[in-house]
Amino acid sequence: MLGLNLHTLLTCLLCTHNGSANTVARRIVIAGGGTGGHLFPGITIAREFMARNVNNSVLFVSTANPFERSALARAGFPLRKIKVAGIKGLSRWQKLKSLLLIPVAVMQAVWILVTFKPALVVGVGSYAAGPVVLAAWLMRKRIVLHEQNILPGITNRVLARFANRIYVSFENTAGNFESHKVRITGNPVRHEIIDRSAASGAGDYDQTSDHRPLNVLITGGSQGAHSINMTMVDALPHLNAKEQLDIVHQTGADDEAAVKKAYQDHGVQGTIRAFFDDMDRRYRQADLIICRAGATTVAEVTAIGKGVIFVPFPFAADNHQVLNARALKAAGAAEMIEQKDLTPEILAGRINRYQTDRQALTQMARKAGTFGKPAAARVIVDDMCELMDA
């Protein structure tokens, strides 16, 4: 343990110090995004990198869609735009147009790298990472990739040959890449979720409190999940001991009014909102979470050790949400209900079960915690520092 702590300390010092009295300001580019599953781990890595030295600099490069602009503005990181489009699932003509954009995007990325002068480029997935990583390879920059899902996306599969290092979230992912490049780090989780959970002892469920209301958190992400929302509405009449339930339900804007009325009509206690901006607190308070199985969500619920019922989004690329959830289900660390099998009776039955069998819920939560890697961002940035000093 002493050796590990000493190694980490030395790595941190290398990332901020060159042997003189002055700290060395580092620059990195984080490429990709598009969705929260790609962008949020990148933001967490960026925050960890900045925590090492306030003089460090991080620049995000992507297509600058409205979601990216909003999320990065809130996080306080600059964003540069390249013009590139996806290929998967398009018609032949649309694919051709997308392919013709790639050389233009690579040249745009080269100019960004020339002017910003990063020591390292981080690819976090999505097609926007492609031209930036290619530009970095042409310029002989050090390159690392982060793969959030158990089945690597097409972008990271293509870019892996150019990378010095590939960070993966699941052990089962490692076999998809050259072994000497792979580090099993986990998926970076927002500090506020980990910090609040550590302070409150989240994940250490107290079986002596079996008689208190069961807190159930239902979330389909910031936009909600209509199918989960409507199934839960129809499940309300099938719930037992409604007075012993305390449900927090994030619905998204479209379903908020209808879901709120249904809870009132059926006499079920709940806090129903379109969006919660304090999900760290909601996670901490939850005994049981019902949610999608995107990589960020999986990382968060395992990092804090929570019992979870995954309802994977059935149209995710390469069916990766089902694969993410299946890995935990096989270890008894989660339950999974595929959307095609989701019925009000089944959903209510699972909630009823854990309302009366808190011990089973505790065991599932503890197993989920074994998959969690709350130090993922620190481990990744440690390794990035070593690469930059190599």
C-alpha positions in Angstrom: 0.0 0.0 0.0 2.9 2.4 0.9 4.5 1.6 -2.5 1.2 2.3 -4.3 0.7 5.6 -2.5 4.3 6.6 -3.1 4.0 5.8 -6.8 0.8 7.9 -7.1 2.5 10.8 -5.3 5.5 10.7 -7.6 3.2 10.6 -10.6 1.2 13.6 -9.4 4.5 15.5 -8.8 5.7 14.6 -12.3 2.4 16.0 -13.7 3.0 19.3 -12.1 6.7 19.6 -11.6 9.9 19.3 -13.7 12.4 19.4 -10.9 12.6 23.1 -10.5 10.6 25.5 -8.3 8.2 26.3 -11.1 5.2 24.1 -12.0 4.9 23.0 -15.6 1.6 23.9 -17.3 0.3 21.1 -19.4 -2.1 21.2 -22.3 -4.4 18.5 -23.4 -7.2 18.2 -26.0 -10.2 16.1 -25.3 -11.9 15.0 -28.6 -15.4 13.6 -29.1 -18.6 13.8 -27.2 -22.0 14.1 -28.8 -23.9 12.5 -26.0 -23.5 12.6 -22.2 -22.1 9.1 -22.2 -19.1 10.3 -24.1 -18.8 13.9 -22.9 -19.3 13.5 -19.1 -16.3 11.1 -18.6 -14.3 13.6 -20.6 -15.4 16.5 -18.3 -14.5 14.4 -15.3 -11.0 13.7 -16.7 -10.6 17.4 -17.5 -11.5 18.4 -13.9 -9.0 15.8 -12.5 -6.3 17.1 -14.8 -7.0 20.7 -13.8 -6.9 19.7 -10.1 -3.3 18.7 -10.5 -2.2 22.2 -11.6 -4.4 25.3 -12.0 -2.1 26.4 -14.8 -3.0 23.4 -16.9 -5.2 23.9 -19.9 -7.9 21.7 -21.5 -9.6 22.2 -24.8 -12.5 20.2 -26.0 -13.0 19.6 -29.8 -16.2 18.3 -31.3 -19.1 19.3 -33.5 -20.3 21.8 -30.9 -23.9 20.7 -30.9 -26.2 22.5 -28.4 -25.8 19.8 -25.7 -22.0 20.0 -25.9 -22.0 23.8 -25.8 -24.3 23.9 -22.8 -22.6 21.2 -20.8 -19.1 22.6 -21.4 -20.2 26.1 -20.7 -21.5 25.0 -17.3 -18.3 23.0 -16.6 -16.2 26.0 -17.6 -14.2 24.4 -20.5 -13.6 25.9 -23.9 -14.8 24.2 -27.1 -13.6 24.3 -30.6 -15.7 23.1 -33.6 -14.8 20.8 -36.5 -17.2 20.0 -39.3 -17.8 16.2 -39.4 -20.7 13.9 -39.5 -21.4 10.3 -38.6 -21.6 7.4 -41.1 -23.4 4.6 -39.4 -27.0 4.0 -40.3 -27.0 6.5 -43.2 -27.9 6.0 -46.9 -25.1 5.6 -49.4 -25.3 9.2 -50.5 -25.3 10.5 -47.0 -22.3 8.3 -46.2 -20.4 9.7 -49.2 -21.1 13.2 -48.0 -19.9 12.3 -44.5 -16.7 10.7 -45.9 -15.9 13.8 -48.0 -16.0 15.9 -44.8 -13.3 13.9 -43.1 -10.3 15.5 -44.9 -11.7 18.9 -44.1 -12.2 18.0 -40.5 -8.7 16.6 -40.2 -7.2 19.9 -41.6 -9.4 21.8 -39.1 -8.1 19.6 -36.3 -4.5 20.0 -37.4 -4.9 23.8 -37.2 -6.4 23.5 -33.7 -3.5 21.3 -32.5 -0.9 23.6 -34.1 -2.4 26.7 -32.3 -3.2 25.1 -29.0 0.0 22.9 -28.8 -1.3 20.1 -26.6 1.1 17.5 -25.2 -1.6 14.8 -25.5 -4.9 14.1 -27.2 -7.7 12.2 -25.4 -10.4 10.5 -27.6 -13.6 9.9 -25.6 -15.6 8.3 -28.5 -18.1 9.4 -31.1 -17.3 10.2 -34.7 -16.1 13.7 -33.8 -13.0 12.1 -32.2 -11.8 10.6 -35.4 -10.4 13.5 -37.3 -8.8 14.9 -34.2 -7.0 11.7 -33.3 -5.9 11.3 -36.9 -4.5 14.8 -36.9 -2.7 14.0 -33.6 -1.2 10.9 -35.1 0.0 12.8 -38.2 1.6 15.3 -35.9 3.2 12.6 -33.7 1.2 13.6 -30.6 0.7 11.1 -27.8 -2.9 9.7 -28.0 -5.1 8.0 -25.5 -8.6 6.6 -25.9 -11.3 6.0 -23.3 -13.9 3.3 -24.0 -17.0 3.5 -21.8 -19.0 0.5 -22.9 -18.4 -3.2 -22.7 -18.4 -3.4 -26.5 -16.2 -0.8 -28.1 -17.8 1.7 -30.4 -16.8 1.8 -34.1 -14.8 5.0 -33.6 -12.5 3.6 -30.9 -12.1 0.3 -32.8 -10.8 2.2 -35.8 -8.6 4.6 -33.8 -7.1 2.0 -31.5 -4.2 1.4 -33.9 -3.1 5.0 -33.5 -3.3 5.1 -29.7 -0.5 4.8 -27.1 -3.0 3.8 -24.4 -6.6 2.6 -24.3 -8.5 2.9 -21.0 -11.5 0.6 -20.7 -14.4 0.4 -18.2 -15.0 -3.4 -18.2 -12.5 -6.2 -17.9 -14.3 -8.0 -20.8 -13.5 -5.1 -23.1 -9.8 -5.5 -22.9 -9.7 -8.4 -25.4 -10.9 -6.1 -28.2 -7.6 -4.2 -28.3 -3.8 -4.9 -28.2 -3.2 -6.0 -24.7 0.0 -3.9 -24.1 -2.0 -0.7 -24.7 -5.0 -1.5 -22.4 -5.5 -0.3 -18.9 -8.6 -1.4 -17.0 -9.5 1.9 -15.3 -13.3 2.1 -15.0 -15.4 4.9 -16.3 -14.8 8.3 -14.6 -17.6 9.4 -12.3 -18.5 12.9 -11.3 -16.7 13.9 -8.1 -19.8 15.2 -6.5 -21.5 11.8 -6.7 -18.5 10.0 -5.2 -17.8 12.7 -2.5 -21.3 12.9 -1.3 -21.6 9.1 -1.2 -18.4 8.7 0.7 -19.5 11.3 3.2 -22.8 9.6 3.8 -21.7 6.0 3.7 -23.8 5.3 0.7 -23.7 1.7 -0.3 -23.7 0.5 3.3 -27.4 -0.3 3.5 -28.7 -0.7 7.0 -30.8 -3.8 7.3 -32.1 -2.7 10.6 -34.2 -0.1 8.8 -36.4 -2.5 7.0 -39.5 -0.7 8.3 -38.7 2.7 6.9 -40.1 3.5 3.4 -38.2 2.1 0.5 -36.7 5.0 -1.6 -37.0 4.2 -5.3 -35.3 6.4 -7.8 -36.6 6.1 -11.4 -34.8 7.9 -14.1 -34.4 7.7 -17.9 -31.8 10.4 -18.1 -32.3 14.1 -18.4 -34.8 13.7 -21.2 -36.7 10.9 -19.4 -37.7 7.6 -20.9 -41.3 7.5 -22.1 -41.6 3.7 -22.0 -40.4 3.5 -18.5 -42.6 6.4 -17.4 -45.8 4.9 -18.9 -45.0 1.4 -17.6 -44.5 2.8 -14.1 -47.8 4.7 -14.4 -49.6 1.4 -15.2 -47.7 -0.4 -12.4 -48.9 1.9 -9.7 -52.2 0.0 -9.0 -50.1 -3.2 -8.5 -47.8 -1.8 -5.8 -48.2 -3.2 -2.3 -48.0 -1.2 0.9 -48.0 2.1 -1.0 -47.5 4.0 2.2 -44.1 2.3 2.6 -42.8 3.6 -0.7 -41.0 6.9 -1.3 -40.5 7.3 -5.1 -38.4 9.9 -6.8 -39.2 9.9 -10.5 -37.4 12.0 -13.2 -39.8 12.0 -16.1 -38.4 14.5 -18.7 -40.5 17.5 -19.7 -43.1 15.7 -21.9 -44.4 13.2 -19.4 -44.2 15.2 -16.1 -47.8 16.3 -15.8 -49.3 12.9 -16.7 -47.0 11.0 -14.4 -47.5 13.4 -11.5 -51.3 13.1 -11.8 -51.1 9.3 -11.9 -49.2 9.2 -8.6 -51.8 11.5 -7.0 -54.7 9.4 -8.3 -53.2 6.2 -6.9 -52.1 7.6 -3.6 -48.5 6.8 -4.1 -46.0 9.2 -2.3 -43.5 10.5 -4.8 -41.4 13.5 -5.9 -42.0 13.8 -9.6 -40.1 16.3 -11.7 -39.0 16.7 -15.3 -35.4 17.1 -14.3 -33.4 17.0 -11.0 -30.3 19.1 -10.8 -29.2 17.3 -7.6 -28.8 13.8 -8.9 -25.9 13.2 -6.6 -28.2 13.6 -3.6 -31.0 11.5 -5.2 -28.5 8.7 -5.9 -27.3 8.9 -2.3 -30.8 8.6 -0.8 -32.0 5.8 -3.1 -32.3 2.2 -2.0 -33.3 0.9 -5.4 -32.7 2.6 -8.8 -34.6 1.9 -12.0 -32.8 3.3 -15.0 -31.3 2.8 -18.4 -27.9 1.1 -18.8 -25.7 3.7 -20.5 -22.1 3.6 -19.5 -22.2 6.7 -17.4 -25.2 5.5 -15.4 -23.6 2.1 -14.9 -20.4 3.7 -13.6 -22.3 5.9 -11.2 -24.5 3.3 -9.6 -21.6 0.9 -9.2 -19.2 3.5 -7.9 -21.7 4.2 -5.0 -22.9 0.6 -4.7 -26.6 0.7 -5.3 -29.2 -1.9 -6.1 -30.4 -1.4 -9.6 -32.9 -2.6 -12.1 -31.7 -1.8 -15.6 -34.1 -1.3 -18.5 -31.6 -0.9 -21.4 -32.5 1.5 -24.2 -33.2 -1.0 -27.1 -31.9 1.2 -29.9 -28.5 2.0 -28.5 -25.6 1.5 -30.9 -24.5 -2.2 -31.1 -27.0 -2.9 -28.4 -24.3 -1.8 -25.9 -26.8 -1.0 -23.1 -28.0 -4.6 -23.0 -24.4 -5.8 -22.9 -23.5 -3.3 -20.2 -26.4 -4.5 -18.0 -25.9 -8.2 -18.8 -22.4 -8.1 -17.4 -23.7 -6.9 -14.0 -26.7 -9.2 -14.0 -24.5 -12.3 -14.6 -22.6 -11.4 -11.4 -25.8 -10.8 -9.3 -24.9 -7.1 -9.2 -28.1 -5.9 -10.9 -31.3 -7.0 -12.4 -32.2 -6.4 -16.1 -35.6 -6.1 -17.8 -35.3 -5.7 -21.5 -37.8 -3.2 -22.8 -39.6 -5.8 -24.9 -40.3 -7.7 -21.7 -41.2 -4.7 -19.5 -44.8 -4.9 -18.2 -46.5 -3.1 -15.3 -46.9 -6.4 -13.5 -43.3 -7.3 -13.8 -42.0 -3.9 -12.8 -44.4 -3.7 -9.8 -43.4 -7.2 -8.8 -39.7 -6.3 -8.6 -40.4 -3.3 -6.5 -42.7 -5.3 -4.2 -40.1 -7.9 -3.8 -37.4 -5.5 -2.7 -39.8 -3.7 -0.4 -40.1 -6.9 1.7 -36.7 -8.4 1.1 -34.2 -5.8 2.0 -31.5 -8.4 2.5 -31.6 -9.3 -1.1 -31.4 -5.6 -2.0 -28.4 -5.2 0.3 -26.6 -8.2 -1.3 -27.2 -6.8 -4.8 -26.0 -3.4 -3.8 -22.8 -4.8 -2.3 -22.1 -6.8 -5.5 -22.7 -3.8 -7.6 -20.1 -1.9 -5.5 -17.5 -4.5 -6.5 -17.8 -3.3 -10.1 -17.4 0.3 -9.1 -14.1 2.1 -9.8 -14.5 5.5 -8.1 -10.8 6.4 -8.6 -11.1 6.0 -12.4 -10.4 9.6 -13.3 -7.3 9.7 -11.0 -5.9 6.5 -12.4 -6.4 7.8 -16.0 -4.8 11.1 -15.3 -1.9 9.5 -13.5 -1.2 7.4 -16.6 -1.6 10.4 -18.9 1.0 12.2 -16.8 3.4 9.3 -17.2 2.9 9.3 -20.9 3.5 13.0 -21.2 6.8 12.6 -19.3 8.0 9.5 -21.1 
